[in-house]
Amino acid sequence: MAAEILTEDLLRISLQRLSREVVKTYPQFGELLAQNMLRTCGLIPDVERAEHYRELGTLLIDLGRLYLAEADVLSTVDMPQQP
């Protein structure tokens, strides 16, 4: 039980940090992350919590795809050549 609480606290802290960083590049996702994160907190039945984790996981995957696509674009930008 204590390990579950510690894991949930670490996950919550990580998601809070992530949402602060995400809002800098994708403001619309920052708010969605914050909302979904709040839905995983509190004393809710495991079945309901599982559904919220699925929604949050899907959002994180979509966000990851956006960042990967941006990385692809940035890596193909021509770098100025040095003399």
C-alpha positions as a Python dict, from the first residue, in 0.01 Angstrom:
ca = {
    (1, 'M'): (0, 0, 0),
    (2, 'A'): (278, 246, 87),
    (3, 'A'): (458, 161, -237),
    (4, 'E'): (139, 234, -435),
    (5, 'I'): (102, 574, -269),
    (6, 'L'): (469, 656, -331),
    (7, 'T'): (439, 552, -696),
    (8, 'E'): (124, 762, -744),
    (9, 'D'): (291, 1062, -579),
    (10, 'L'): (596, 1030, -804),
    (11, 'L'): (374, 997, -1110),
    (12, 'R'): (173, 1302, -1007),
    (13, 'I'): (489, 1509, -950),
    (14, 'S'): (631, 1401, -1286),
    (15, 'L'): (309, 1490, -1464),
    (16, 'Q'): (298, 1830, -1295),
    (17, 'R'): (648, 1905, -1418),
    (18, 'L'): (563, 1774, -1763),
    (19, 'S'): (251, 1989, -1791),
    (20, 'R'): (453, 2301, -1698),
    (21, 'E'): (702, 2225, -1975),
    (22, 'V'): (442, 2121, -2231),
    (23, 'V'): (245, 2442, -2190),
    (24, 'K'): (548, 2631, -2324),
    (25, 'T'): (526, 2463, -2666),
    (26, 'Y'): (173, 2321, -2681),
    (27, 'P'): (-51, 2528, -2450),
    (28, 'Q'): (-363, 2326, -2536),
    (29, 'F'): (-200, 2006, -2411),
    (30, 'G'): (-88, 2166, -2084),
    (31, 'E'): (-447, 2220, -1979),
    (32, 'L'): (-554, 1873, -2092),
    (33, 'L'): (-268, 1715, -1898),
    (34, 'A'): (-360, 1908, -1585),
    (35, 'Q'): (-727, 1807, -1613),
    (36, 'N'): (-649, 1441, -1672),
    (37, 'M'): (-394, 1438, -1394),
    (38, 'L'): (-652, 1570, -1147),
    (39, 'R'): (-894, 1294, -1250),
    (40, 'T'): (-645, 1030, -1135),
    (41, 'C'): (-623, 1177, -784),
    (42, 'G'): (-847, 1116, -489),
    (43, 'L'): (-1043, 827, -358),
    (44, 'I'): (-1205, 691, -669),
    (45, 'P'): (-1277, 330, -759),
    (46, 'D'): (-996, 144, -934),
    (47, 'V'): (-1207, 91, -1246),
    (48, 'E'): (-1264, 465, -1281),
    (49, 'R'): (-898, 541, -1207),
    (50, 'A'): (-795, 289, -1475),
    (51, 'E'): (-1010, 469, -1732),
    (52, 'H'): (-850, 803, -1641),
    (53, 'Y'): (-504, 648, -1672),
    (54, 'R'): (-597, 520, -2019),
    (55, 'E'): (-710, 869, -2123),
    (56, 'L'): (-392, 1020, -1980),
    (57, 'G'): (-176, 757, -2149),
    (58, 'T'): (-339, 823, -2486),
    (59, 'L'): (-283, 1196, -2441),
    (60, 'L'): (83, 1139, -2354),
    (61, 'I'): (131, 918, -2662),
    (62, 'D'): (-26, 1185, -2884),
    (63, 'L'): (194, 1448, -2726),
    (64, 'G'): (501, 1231, -2779),
    (65, 'R'): (414, 1197, -3146),
    (66, 'L'): (395, 1575, -3178),
    (67, 'Y'): (737, 1616, -3019),
    (68, 'L'): (886, 1343, -3240),
    (69, 'A'): (743, 1508, -3551),
    (70, 'E'): (889, 1842, -3440),
    (71, 'A'): (1226, 1676, -3383),
    (72, 'D'): (1213, 1532, -3736),
    (73, 'V'): (1141, 1877, -3880),
    (74, 'L'): (1420, 2036, -3680),
    (75, 'S'): (1672, 1769, -3775),
    (76, 'T'): (1610, 1828, -4145),
    (77, 'V'): (1658, 2205, -4129),
    (78, 'D'): (1972, 2303, -4315),
    (79, 'M'): (2245, 2413, -4081),
    (80, 'P'): (2448, 2713, -4195),
    (81, 'Q'): (2793, 2604, -4303),
    (82, 'Q'): (3090, 2752, -4126),
    (83, 'P'): (3368, 2899, -4341),
}
